[in-house]
Amino acid sequence: MESDDLEYILDHYKNPRNYGTIEDPDLSFEEGIPSCGDLIRLDLKLEGQKVKDVKFSGTGCAISQASVSILTELVSGKEIEEINVLSDQDMLNALGSRISPIRFNCALLGLNVLKKALAENDNT
Ligand code: FES
């Protein structure tokens, strides 16, 4: 990991963006990784098919917390269909660092939770 990239991740871990909950979310989903016990919840407020507001809460390792913080910045104001096509590789690229494959589950936890929250939208 390059030191600048590491700084970027540590900054998001120490100063998470969009941390908290939304009182009356349009979509909300929570999921964890059983092997470590970490858990992420994402709340979304929509405006039409666009993400108007997004907040996350929960606990996790530095990589999971930083990646979900970065993710909230990435998807804020975006159309749902743009978010639905975000790939695992897009998320890994957004972290700006080469993440060890053994930490992929941590790095992708937020994106998985987000996709499941959006899938709930399709079911309503
Ligand atoms: Fe649990 Fe990373 S160790 S999410």
Backbone and ligand atoms as CSV (ligand in chain L), in Angstrom:
chain,resi,resn,atom,element,x,y,z
A,1,MET,N,N,0.844,-1.193,0.000
A,1,MET,CA,C,0.000,0.000,0.000
A,1,MET,C,C,0.887,1.253,0.000
A,2,GLU,N,N,0.625,2.181,-0.907
A,2,GLU,CA,C,1.365,3.441,-0.895
A,2,GLU,C,C,0.960,4.236,0.339
A,3,SER,N,N,1.898,5.052,0.869
A,3,SER,CA,C,1.575,5.740,2.115
A,3,SER,C,C,0.439,6.761,1.936
A,4,ASP,N,N,0.368,7.436,0.735
A,4,ASP,CA,C,-0.733,8.386,0.513
A,4,ASP,C,C,-2.076,7.673,0.522
A,5,ASP,N,N,-2.077,6.493,-0.092
A,5,ASP,CA,C,-3.312,5.715,-0.144
A,5,ASP,C,C,-3.716,5.279,1.256
A,6,LEU,N,N,-2.725,4.895,2.023
A,6,LEU,CA,C,-2.990,4.468,3.393
A,6,LEU,C,C,-3.560,5.643,4.193
A,7,GLU,N,N,-2.982,6.830,3.983
A,7,GLU,CA,C,-3.488,8.037,4.653
A,7,GLU,C,C,-4.952,8.277,4.303
A,8,TYR,N,N,-5.281,8.085,3.028
A,8,TYR,CA,C,-6.653,8.298,2.539
A,8,TYR,C,C,-7.614,7.373,3.284
A,9,ILE,N,N,-7.237,6.119,3.392
A,9,ILE,CA,C,-8.090,5.145,4.088
A,9,ILE,C,C,-8.176,5.479,5.581
A,10,LEU,N,N,-7.041,5.808,6.167
A,10,LEU,CA,C,-7.046,6.121,7.601
A,10,LEU,C,C,-7.874,7.368,7.896
A,11,ASP,N,N,-7.816,8.342,6.971
A,11,ASP,CA,C,-8.602,9.567,7.164
A,11,ASP,C,C,-10.098,9.240,7.184
A,12,HIS,N,N,-10.525,8.387,6.252
A,12,HIS,CA,C,-11.949,8.013,6.230
A,12,HIS,C,C,-12.327,7.187,7.461
A,13,TYR,N,N,-11.370,6.415,7.954
A,13,TYR,CA,C,-11.646,5.606,9.149
A,13,TYR,C,C,-11.782,6.507,10.381
A,14,LYS,N,N,-10.866,7.475,10.470
A,14,LYS,CA,C,-10.865,8.340,11.667
A,14,LYS,C,C,-11.943,9.418,11.592
A,15,ASN,N,N,-12.247,9.864,10.365
A,15,ASN,CA,C,-13.252,10.927,10.177
A,15,ASN,C,C,-14.310,10.449,9.188
A,16,PRO,N,N,-15.108,9.472,9.595
A,16,PRO,CA,C,-16.054,8.893,8.637
A,16,PRO,C,C,-17.046,9.930,8.121
A,17,ARG,N,N,-17.249,9.916,6.802
A,17,ARG,CA,C,-18.218,10.829,6.190
A,17,ARG,C,C,-19.598,10.164,6.232
A,18,ASN,N,N,-20.604,10.965,6.422
A,18,ASN,CA,C,-21.988,10.482,6.387
A,18,ASN,C,C,-22.248,9.382,7.423
A,19,TYR,N,N,-21.636,9.542,8.599
A,19,TYR,CA,C,-21.877,8.562,9.661
A,19,TYR,C,C,-23.134,8.959,10.433
A,20,GLY,N,N,-23.981,7.986,10.707
A,20,GLY,CA,C,-25.191,8.262,11.478
A,20,GLY,C,C,-26.357,7.490,10.893
A,21,THR,N,N,-27.547,7.904,11.272
A,21,THR,CA,C,-28.741,7.244,10.748
A,21,THR,C,C,-29.688,8.312,10.215
A,22,ILE,N,N,-30.613,7.888,9.372
A,22,ILE,CA,C,-31.649,8.778,8.850
A,22,ILE,C,C,-32.950,8.406,9.556
A,23,GLU,N,N,-33.617,9.416,10.078
A,23,GLU,CA,C,-34.791,9.147,10.916
A,23,GLU,C,C,-35.898,8.385,10.188
A,24,ASP,N,N,-36.178,8.788,8.959
A,24,ASP,CA,C,-37.281,8.167,8.236
A,24,ASP,C,C,-36.774,7.729,6.856
A,25,PRO,N,N,-35.912,6.704,6.840
A,25,PRO,CA,C,-35.274,6.358,5.563
A,25,PRO,C,C,-36.257,5.712,4.584
A,26,ASP,N,N,-36.016,5.920,3.304
A,26,ASP,CA,C,-36.801,5.211,2.287
A,26,ASP,C,C,-36.315,3.771,2.178
A,27,LEU,N,N,-35.017,3.592,2.376
A,27,LEU,CA,C,-34.435,2.257,2.325
A,27,LEU,C,C,-33.451,2.109,3.460
A,28,SER,N,N,-33.398,0.915,4.027
A,28,SER,CA,C,-32.453,0.659,5.102
A,28,SER,C,C,-32.095,-0.813,5.076
A,29,PHE,N,N,-30.834,-1.110,5.219
A,29,PHE,CA,C,-30.431,-2.512,5.251
A,29,PHE,C,C,-29.223,-2.649,6.148
A,30,GLU,N,N,-29.168,-3.790,6.822
A,30,GLU,CA,C,-28.074,-4.036,7.757
A,30,GLU,C,C,-27.564,-5.449,7.532
A,31,GLU,N,N,-26.271,-5.565,7.479
A,31,GLU,CA,C,-25.698,-6.907,7.324
A,31,GLU,C,C,-24.286,-6.903,7.872
A,32,GLY,N,N,-23.854,-8.079,8.280
A,32,GLY,CA,C,-22.515,-8.188,8.820
A,32,GLY,C,C,-21.757,-9.342,8.229
A,33,ILE,N,N,-20.580,-9.536,8.764
A,33,ILE,CA,C,-19.764,-10.680,8.387
A,33,ILE,C,C,-19.675,-11.566,9.637
A,34,PRO,N,N,-20.321,-12.717,9.606
A,34,PRO,CA,C,-20.382,-13.545,10.821
A,34,PRO,C,C,-19.008,-13.893,11.384
A,35,SER,N,N,-18.022,-14.095,10.513
A,35,SER,CA,C,-16.714,-14.560,11.011
A,35,SER,C,C,-16.023,-13.520,11.890
A,36,CYS,N,N,-16.303,-12.230,11.668
A,36,CYS,CA,C,-15.655,-11.212,12.517
A,36,CYS,C,C,-16.663,-10.494,13.401
A,37,GLY,N,N,-17.954,-10.622,13.083
A,37,GLY,CA,C,-18.982,-9.994,13.899
A,37,GLY,C,C,-19.229,-8.534,13.562
A,38,ASP,N,N,-18.536,-8.031,12.527
A,38,ASP,CA,C,-18.731,-6.625,12.151
A,38,ASP,C,C,-20.045,-6.461,11.399
A,39,LEU,N,N,-20.617,-5.268,11.559
A,39,LEU,CA,C,-21.970,-5.031,11.065
A,39,LEU,C,C,-22.074,-3.614,10.510
A,40,ILE,N,N,-22.693,-3.488,9.339
A,40,ILE,CA,C,-22.899,-2.164,8.732
A,40,ILE,C,C,-24.384,-1.979,8.451
A,41,ARG,N,N,-24.876,-0.797,8.768
A,41,ARG,CA,C,-26.239,-0.444,8.390
A,41,ARG,C,C,-26.171,0.768,7.472
A,42,LEU,N,N,-26.954,0.750,6.420
A,42,LEU,CA,C,-27.030,1.899,5.521
A,42,LEU,C,C,-28.473,2.367,5.453
A,43,ASP,N,N,-28.682,3.659,5.595
A,43,ASP,CA,C,-30.002,4.283,5.438
A,43,ASP,C,C,-29.941,5.201,4.226
A,44,LEU,N,N,-30.987,5.164,3.419
A,44,LEU,CA,C,-31.016,6.032,2.243
A,44,LEU,C,C,-32.315,6.800,2.166
A,45,LYS,N,N,-32.204,8.017,1.723
A,45,LYS,CA,C,-33.367,8.835,1.412
A,45,LYS,C,C,-33.303,9.077,-0.090
A,46,LEU,N,N,-34.406,8.817,-0.766
A,46,LEU,CA,C,-34.418,8.963,-2.219
A,46,LEU,C,C,-35.213,10.187,-2.639
A,47,GLU,N,N,-34.852,10.665,-3.814
A,47,GLU,CA,C,-35.648,11.703,-4.466
A,47,GLU,C,C,-35.848,11.200,-5.880
A,48,GLY,N,N,-37.043,10.671,-6.144
A,48,GLY,CA,C,-37.244,9.970,-7.410
A,48,GLY,C,C,-36.344,8.745,-7.426
A,49,GLN,N,N,-35.516,8.666,-8.450
A,49,GLN,CA,C,-34.598,7.516,-8.576
A,49,GLN,C,C,-33.179,7.907,-8.187
A,50,LYS,N,N,-33.058,8.977,-7.433
A,50,LYS,CA,C,-31.748,9.485,-7.049
A,50,LYS,C,C,-31.532,9.374,-5.542
A,51,VAL,N,N,-30.284,9.145,-5.129
A,51,VAL,CA,C,-29.975,9.110,-3.701
A,51,VAL,C,C,-29.829,10.548,-3.205
A,52,LYS,N,N,-30.780,10.961,-2.375
A,52,LYS,CA,C,-30.743,12.328,-1.855
A,52,LYS,C,C,-29.840,12.408,-0.628
A,53,ASP,N,N,-29.900,11.359,0.197
A,53,ASP,CA,C,-29.083,11.343,1.420
A,53,ASP,C,C,-28.738,9.898,1.752
A,54,VAL,N,N,-27.561,9.702,2.284
A,54,VAL,CA,C,-27.150,8.354,2.677
A,54,VAL,C,C,-26.326,8.455,3.948
A,55,LYS,N,N,-26.601,7.549,4.867
A,55,LYS,CA,C,-25.833,7.523,6.122
A,55,LYS,C,C,-25.521,6.075,6.469
A,56,PHE,N,N,-24.384,5.894,7.141
A,56,PHE,CA,C,-24.057,4.537,7.583
A,56,PHE,C,C,-23.750,4.528,9.064
A,57,SER,N,N,-23.948,3.375,9.654
A,57,SER,CA,C,-23.584,3.186,11.052
A,57,SER,C,C,-23.149,1.742,11.220
A,58,GLY,N,N,-22.656,1.440,12.389
A,58,GLY,CA,C,-22.207,0.086,12.650
A,58,GLY,C,C,-20.755,0.067,13.066
A,59,THR,N,N,-20.251,-1.120,13.176
A,59,THR,CA,C,-18.865,-1.263,13.610
A,59,THR,C,C,-18.119,-2.164,12.642
A,60,GLY,N,N,-16.835,-1.951,12.581
A,60,GLY,CA,C,-16.045,-2.799,11.711
A,60,GLY,C,C,-14.593,-2.396,11.741
A,61,CYS,N,N,-13.802,-3.123,11.020
A,61,CYS,CA,C,-12.369,-2.842,10.950
A,61,CYS,C,C,-12.130,-1.568,10.142
A,62,ALA,N,N,-10.908,-1.111,10.152
A,62,ALA,CA,C,-10.573,0.148,9.467
A,62,ALA,C,C,-10.931,0.091,7.988
A,63,ILE,N,N,-10.671,-1.022,7.337
A,63,ILE,CA,C,-10.944,-1.095,5.894
A,63,ILE,C,C,-12.442,-1.063,5.617
A,64,SER,N,N,-13.226,-1.783,6.404
A,64,SER,CA,C,-14.676,-1.783,6.149
A,64,SER,C,C,-15.280,-0.408,6.430
A,65,GLN,N,N,-14.842,0.224,7.509
A,65,GLN,CA,C,-15.401,1.538,7.857
A,65,GLN,C,C,-14.979,2.597,6.841
A,66,ALA,N,N,-13.721,2.554,6.444
A,66,ALA,CA,C,-13.245,3.529,5.457
A,66,ALA,C,C,-13.935,3.303,4.122
A,67,SER,N,N,-14.101,2.045,3.728
A,67,SER,CA,C,-14.675,1.804,2.406
A,67,SER,C,C,-16.139,2.207,2.364
A,68,VAL,N,N,-16.871,2.006,3.452
A,68,VAL,CA,C,-18.281,2.407,3.418
A,68,VAL,C,C,-18.394,3.937,3.467
A,69,SER,N,N,-17.475,4.591,4.170
A,69,SER,CA,C,-17.446,6.055,4.174
A,69,SER,C,C,-17.176,6.580,2.761
A,70,ILE,N,N,-16.198,5.997,2.088
A,70,ILE,CA,C,-15.884,6.388,0.706
A,70,ILE,C,C,-17.083,6.100,-0.199
A,71,LEU,N,N,-17.725,4.969,0.043
A,71,LEU,CA,C,-18.887,4.587,-0.765
A,71,LEU,C,C,-20.017,5.608,-0.650
A,72,THR,N,N,-20.257,6.098,0.560
A,72,THR,CA,C,-21.356,7.060,0.721
A,72,THR,C,C,-21.076,8.340,-0.077
A,73,GLU,N,N,-19.805,8.729,-0.142
A,73,GLU,CA,C,-19.471,9.913,-0.948
A,73,GLU,C,C,-19.662,9.621,-2.429
A,74,LEU,N,N,-19.331,8.407,-2.791
A,74,LEU,CA,C,-19.406,8.004,-4.196
A,74,LEU,C,C,-20.848,7.994,-4.711
A,75,VAL,N,N,-21.799,7.566,-3.866
A,75,VAL,CA,C,-23.163,7.356,-4.358
A,75,VAL,C,C,-24.109,8.510,-4.029
A,76,SER,N,N,-23.659,9.433,-3.210
A,76,SER,CA,C,-24.531,10.539,-2.841
A,76,SER,C,C,-24.895,11.349,-4.091
A,77,GLY,N,N,-26.179,11.534,-4.315
A,77,GLY,CA,C,-26.636,12.312,-5.467
A,77,GLY,C,C,-26.694,11.524,-6.765
A,78,LYS,N,N,-26.317,10.250,-6.707
A,78,LYS,CA,C,-26.297,9.431,-7.933
A,78,LYS,C,C,-27.656,8.770,-8.190
A,79,GLU,N,N,-27.895,8.464,-9.465
A,79,GLU,CA,C,-29.084,7.700,-9.855
A,79,GLU,C,C,-28.919,6.250,-9.399
A,80,ILE,N,N,-30.034,5.633,-9.010
A,80,ILE,CA,C,-29.981,4.235,-8.572
A,80,ILE,C,C,-29.399,3.329,-9.655
A,81,GLU,N,N,-29.759,3.606,-10.906
A,81,GLU,CA,C,-29.236,2.711,-11.952
A,81,GLU,C,C,-27.732,2.841,-12.128
A,82,GLU,N,N,-27.174,4.010,-11.800
A,82,GLU,CA,C,-25.711,4.153,-11.843
A,82,GLU,C,C,-25.076,3.320,-10.728
A,83,ILE,N,N,-25.746,3.290,-9.582
A,83,ILE,CA,C,-25.205,2.558,-8.432
A,83,ILE,C,C,-25.293,1.052,-8.659
A,84,ASN,N,N,-26.395,0.643,-9.298
A,84,ASN,CA,C,-26.585,-0.794,-9.514
A,84,ASN,C,C,-25.494,-1.409,-10.376
A,85,VAL,N,N,-24.854,-0.596,-11.201
A,85,VAL,CA,C,-23.810,-1.168,-12.066
A,85,VAL,C,C,-22.415,-1.047,-11.450
A,86,LEU,N,N,-22.332,-0.484,-10.253
A,86,LEU,CA,C,-21.018,-0.430,-9.585
A,86,LEU,C,C,-20.534,-1.850,-9.307
A,87,SER,N,N,-19.326,-2.136,-9.703
A,87,SER,CA,C,-18.791,-3.486,-9.513
A,87,SER,C,C,-17.893,-3.535,-8.277
A,88,ASP,N,N,-17.585,-4.753,-7.889
A,88,ASP,CA,C,-16.641,-4.925,-6.785
A,88,ASP,C,C,-15.316,-4.238,-7.120
A,89,GLN,N,N,-14.906,-4.355,-8.385
A,89,GLN,CA,C,-13.632,-3.736,-8.777
A,89,GLN,C,C,-13.720,-2.211,-8.678
A,90,ASP,N,N,-14.878,-1.637,-9.023
A,90,ASP,CA,C,-15.056,-0.177,-8.877
A,90,ASP,C,C,-14.832,0.230,-7.426
A,91,MET,N,N,-15.381,-0.582,-6.505
A,91,MET,CA,C,-15.231,-0.262,-5.078
A,91,MET,C,C,-13.772,-0.371,-4.661
A,92,LEU,N,N,-13.116,-1.421,-5.107
A,92,LEU,CA,C,-11.701,-1.595,-4.757
A,92,LEU,C,C,-10.878,-0.450,-5.342
A,93,ASN,N,N,-11.215,-0.026,-6.567
A,93,ASN,CA,C,-10.498,1.097,-7.178
A,93,ASN,C,C,-10.718,2.382,-6.384
A,94,ALA,N,N,-11.951,2.564,-5.885
A,94,ALA,CA,C,-12.271,3.789,-5.147
A,94,ALA,C,C,-11.458,3.905,-3.861
A,95,LEU,N,N,-11.046,2.764,-3.338
A,95,LEU,CA,C,-10.224,2.796,-2.121
A,95,LEU,C,C,-8.825,3.336,-2.407
A,96,GLY,N,N,-8.445,3.304,-3.676
A,96,GLY,CA,C,-7.165,3.914,-4.049
A,96,GLY,C,C,-5.952,3.119,-3.616
A,97,SER,N,N,-6.159,1.930,-3.133
A,97,SER,CA,C,-5.045,1.121,-2.653
A,97,SER,C,C,-5.235,-0.307,-3.113
A,98,ARG,N,N,-4.167,-0.998,-3.175
A,98,ARG,CA,C,-4.297,-2.428,-3.432
A,98,ARG,C,C,-4.622,-3.098,-2.109
A,99,ILE,N,N,-5.807,-3.636,-2.053
A,99,ILE,CA,C,-6.245,-4.317,-0.841
A,99,ILE,C,C,-5.908,-5.797,-0.993
A,100,SER,N,N,-5.390,-6.363,0.041
A,100,SER,CA,C,-5.073,-7.782,0.008
A,100,SER,C,C,-6.362,-8.592,-0.184
A,101,PRO,N,N,-6.330,-9.607,-1.026
A,101,PRO,CA,C,-7.548,-10.405,-1.256
A,101,PRO,C,C,-8.178,-10.935,0.031
A,102,ILE,N,N,-7.384,-11.167,1.060
A,102,ILE,CA,C,-8.007,-11.677,2.294
A,102,ILE,C,C,-8.864,-10.600,2.978
A,103,ARG,N,N,-8.719,-9.330,2.546
A,103,ARG,CA,C,-9.546,-8.259,3.123
A,103,ARG,C,C,-10.658,-7.804,2.174
A,104,PHE,N,N,-10.848,-8.516,1.064
A,104,PHE,CA,C,-11.886,-8.107,0.112
A,104,PHE,C,C,-13.266,-8.075,0.777
A,105,ASN,N,N,-13.558,-9.051,1.634
A,105,ASN,CA,C,-14.871,-9.061,2.296
A,105,ASN,C,C,-15.092,-7.779,3.091
A,106,CYS,N,N,-14.026,-7.310,3.745
A,106,CYS,CA,C,-14.119,-6.066,4.517
A,106,CYS,C,C,-14.376,-4.887,3.572
A,107,ALA,N,N,-13.612,-4.838,2.487
A,107,ALA,CA,C,-13.689,-3.705,1.564
A,107,ALA,C,C,-15.028,-3.661,0.832
A,108,LEU,N,N,-15.657,-4.817,0.673
A,108,LEU,CA,C,-16.884,-4.878,-0.137
A,108,LEU,C,C,-18.153,-4.974,0.704
A,109,LEU,N,N,-18.009,-5.000,2.017
A,109,LEU,CA,C,-19.178,-5.132,2.885
A,109,LEU,C,C,-20.191,-4.007,2.625
A,110,GLY,N,N,-19.715,-2.776,2.579
A,110,GLY,CA,C,-20.616,-1.636,2.377
A,110,GLY,C,C,-21.353,-1.716,1.052
A,111,LEU,N,N,-20.638,-2.059,-0.007
A,111,LEU,CA,C,-21.271,-2.150,-1.328
A,111,LEU,C,C,-22.326,-3.259,-1.336
A,112,ASN,N,N,-22.025,-4.371,-0.681
A,112,ASN,CA,C,-23.009,-5.462,-0.626
A,112,ASN,C,C,-24.269,-5.025,0.111
A,113,VAL,N,N,-24.081,-4.311,1.213
A,113,VAL,CA,C,-25.243,-3.831,1.983
A,113,VAL,C,C,-26.053,-2.847,1.134
A,114,LEU,N,N,-25.340,-1.976,0.441
A,114,LEU,CA,C,-26.027,-0.979,-0.399
A,114,LEU,C,C,-26.834,-1.660,-1.507
A,115,LYS,N,N,-26.237,-2.634,-2.158
A,115,LYS,CA,C,-26.952,-3.326,-3.250
A,115,LYS,C,C,-28.195,-4.034,-2.702
A,116,LYS,N,N,-28.090,-4.589,-1.506
A,116,LYS,CA,C,-29.249,-5.273,-0.923
A,116,LYS,C,C,-30.333,-4.270,-0.540
A,117,ALA,N,N,-29.920,-3.111,-0.061
A,117,ALA,CA,C,-30.910,-2.066,0.263
A,117,ALA,C,C,-31.637,-1.655,-1.013
A,118,LEU,N,N,-30.903,-1.493,-2.100
A,118,LEU,CA,C,-31.527,-1.079,-3.360
A,118,LEU,C,C,-32.406,-2.183,-3.923
A,119,ALA,N,N,-32.024,-3.425,-3.686
A,119,ALA,CA,C,-32.837,-4.552,-4.159
A,119,ALA,C,C,-34.191,-4.535,-3.441
A,120,GLU,N,N,-34.192,-4.115,-2.173
A,120,GLU,CA,C,-35.459,-4.013,-1.447
A,120,GLU,C,C,-36.377,-3.012,-2.141
A,121,ASN,N,N,-35.771,-1.983,-2.699
A,121,ASN,CA,C,-36.543,-0.966,-3.415
A,121,ASN,C,C,-37.253,-1.581,-4.612
A,122,ASP,N,N,-36.555,-2.512,-5.282
A,122,ASP,CA,C,-37.151,-3.175,-6.450
A,122,ASP,C,C,-38.333,-4.024,-6.046
A,123,ASN,N,N,-38.297,-4.518,-4.797
A,123,ASN,CA,C,-39.345,-5.433,-4.356
A,123,ASN,C,C,-40.587,-4.712,-3.840
A,124,THR,N,N,-40.472,-3.373,-3.693
A,124,THR,CA,C,-41.621,-2.668,-3.129
A,124,THR,C,C,-42.534,-2.145,-4.219
L,1,FES,FE1,FE,-14.731,-7.488,10.026
L,1,FES,FE2,FE,-13.086,-6.321,8.360
L,1,FES,S1,S,-12.572,-7.685,9.975
L,1,FES,S2,S,-15.251,-6.223,8.355
